[in-house]
Amino acid sequence: MVMVYLALAIAGIALICWGLPASHRLRSPLDILAATAVLAGLVAALLGTLLIVAPGFFQG
């Protein structure tokens, strides 16, 4: 299960790395999608890191 959490964290970092430059480079309607991808990447990276450090965090 740790591999899934690691993949989640890596995918989040990849979204952040793609979305930050893309939100400045793309035209007006598409830059909103890139900025949303940065936010989703941040959430995914933080969630993946949390679950790697404390695997039973959401199990009570």
C-alpha positions in Angstrom: 0.0 0.0 0.0 3.0 2.3 0.6 3.7 2.1 -3.2 0.3 3.5 -3.9 0.8 6.4 -1.5 4.2 7.1 -3.0 2.7 7.1 -6.5 0.1 9.6 -5.2 2.7 11.9 -3.9 4.8 11.7 -7.0 1.8 12.3 -9.2 1.0 15.4 -7.1 4.5 16.7 -7.5 4.3 16.1 -11.2 1.0 18.1 -11.4 2.6 21.0 -9.6 5.7 21.0 -11.8 3.5 21.0 -14.9 0.9 23.4 -13.7 2.9 26.3 -12.4 4.6 27.2 -15.7 1.6 26.2 -17.7 -0.7 28.6 -15.8 1.5 31.5 -16.9 2.1 30.2 -20.4 -1.4 29.2 -21.6 -4.2 31.5 -22.8 -7.0 32.8 -20.6 -9.5 29.9 -20.4 -6.9 27.2 -20.3 -4.8 28.8 -17.5 -7.6 28.2 -15.1 -7.3 24.4 -15.7 -3.5 24.6 -15.1 -4.1 26.5 -11.8 -6.7 23.9 -10.8 -4.1 21.2 -11.6 -1.6 22.9 -9.3 -4.2 22.9 -6.5 -5.1 19.2 -7.1 -1.4 18.4 -7.2 -0.8 20.1 -3.9 -3.7 18.2 -2.3 -2.5 14.9 -3.8 1.1 15.4 -2.7 0.2 16.3 0.8 -2.2 13.4 1.1 0.3 11.0 -0.2 3.0 12.2 2.1 0.6 12.1 5.1 -0.4 8.5 4.3 3.3 7.5 3.8 4.2 8.9 7.2 1.1 7.7 9.1 -0.6 4.8 7.1 -3.6 4.4 9.5 -4.4 8.1 9.8 -8.0 7.9 8.5 -8.9 4.7 10.2 -9.6 6.2 13.5 
